[in-house]
Structures are given as C-alpha cells and as structure tokens.
C-alpha cells in the first residue's frame, strides 16, 4: 500500500492557522469559530509550537505523543507515553474559543473555560495491588476536585496504565485499576455507576498511571451499543469490579453537538472476537462503532458522521507491524481524509490487537 506523503501541516492545522489572531481570515467563518466550545486537532510538533493564546481558537490542553519537546506553553502539556506509528511525534490539541484559565491543584494540571474543565495527573511507579490504591486515590481526588470547581459531570476519561496486561498479586493490572476506579465512583458519585463517562483504558511501556479528564457543568447523555453488553455490567469473570465507562456520550456544547466514543474493540456481547486476526478485529470494531452511532442518532435525532472533517479518531495497535493493514482497512471504510492518529499501545485484553476511539462534532445550522 502506498502511504501518503508526510506534510508539515495536518488537515486540522490548516483550520487553526487560518483563524490565528493576527492573520486575515480567508477560509474560516469567525462567527462560527467564536462559538466553538471544544475542538480536537492532530498536529505536527512544528505546527503545535506556532500556537498562541491569542489565536481565535485557544489551546485548552495538549497531549504529546512520541518525540515532542515540551514547549513551556501556559496550558497543560501531557505526555501520553504512547508512540505514533506514522511519525516520530504528534500532538493532540484541545481547542476552545472561550477564555482559558490554567492552574495546578493537588497534583492536577488544570485548564478551564466557561463550559469545560480539563485536568490531568500521573501516579508513577505503582506495582501490584498498588494499582487499585493509586486508581482509587486519583479518582477520589479528581471527583472531589470537579465538584469543588463546579464542573461535576465527567464527559471523557483517558487512562494509560503501564504493563496493563501483566498479572500481579493474582490479578491483571487492568482489573486492579477497574477495582480502584469503581471504589472511588461508588463512594463519591454512586449514581454515575449506571451512567459513567466515556473512557479508554490503554497500556504503555512505562509511566505508571496517567489520567486525563474532561468535565462539564451539565451532564451528557450516555449511549450504549446494542451489539455489546454494557461494560459496567460485565460478568465477574472479567474481574472483581466491572469497567466503569459508557460506550458513548452525547452532549451539546457551544455551537454544536459532540459525541464522545469510548475505546471500542472486537467484542460482541462481552466476548472477544477474532483472536489473532487484526483485519477481522478492525472490521468488528467498526461494526460496533457504526451500531453505537446509529443508537446515538436514534436517541438524539442528530445525524453523526464518523469520517466528517470535524471528527478526530485514535487507532491503537498492539503490534506496530500491523500498521499498514490497519491503515489500509480504516482508509477503505472511512476514506483517506479521515483524521486518525495511529498509536502503539497495549489493549485491555491480551487477545485484542486493535482499538479505536475519538470524538465527533456536528455544528449547529446557522441562519
């Protein structure tokens, strides 16, 4: 398969460059940009370094993947500990048209706008059953923090855990993590156990436990996939506590509708499918994504497009040798213009080779 030539500016960067505070607007409608509460962009390191708080879309936070130098910018810069597969470094930037305030509190790096609060923290060097203790401590801290700050509704979580599939103290580390997260939610937000936020739980080679979150003042609408058992209702064979996340979540922020897609893999019911075949796992995962989007459209009456220019996706691959096959499969289904970030990562079940997540955005129709 022929790979597309590398460019210094990804598709999303061109939009941001066209709305910088000092340059002429040639391709962007500033009236629409001025209402954007949240937008995600995948950028090259060089394009990222050109961003400024003076831009029409201001960075809320940045997630650094691979070989990216910390810039010293005022917003939170979070190292994912995950490696891009199509370049040495990539940056995932969360942008907003609102004014942004940044600070630190009790180990969390925070950035807030009028509608959203972003936060991140890391617990280093956790071993064995300490994973559950660390997860409970981190989640208790963030749940107390979002309540105190007036953003009590979690929308989206990103969890990256070192050696996620390793077994310690008789239990897989991911299952230790699920137990700790559940205990924190049960203690401080018990109502959320049946309507948790969207999330991914991905494995890295180092870094302990890294957690990022997006929280809002108002709740979103959790959406479940009819092809899958809800993760928070998995049978006990998957651990002492089920994973606490919804398959998807729909919300309206600023100028449009946002749909957050949790990490989605080759699982139907609660069983893994197609072990050992990455191409079949990609097909099954996309079937799950499409079923979830249909369920969201039926619940909300909103059309959602997986491959729209305003959608951004992450593809996680256990084996980097599978990258050409996975990319070919995703481009065949979604088109070559779909904005997908390809990352080397371990998936939360040993037999799974591929997972996908992301966010879809549909602007409001303006008169």
Protein Blocks (a to p, Z undefined) as FASTA:
>chain_A
ZZddddfbdfklmmmmmmgfkbccfkbcfklmmmmmbdcddddfklmmmpcfkbmbdcfb
dcdehjaddehiabdcddehiacfkbfbdcdddddfbdcddddeehiacdddfkbccddd
ddehiehjllmmmmmmmmmmmmmmmmmnopabcfbdcdddehklbceehiafklmmmmmm
mmmmmmmmmmlmmoccdddddddfbhijaddddddfbdcdddddfkbccfklccfklojb
dcdddfbdcddehjbccdddddddddehjbcehehiaklmmmmmmmmmmmmmmmmmmmno
pacdfkbmkbccddddfblklmmmmmmmmmmmnopkbccdddddddfbfklcbdcddddd
dddddZZ
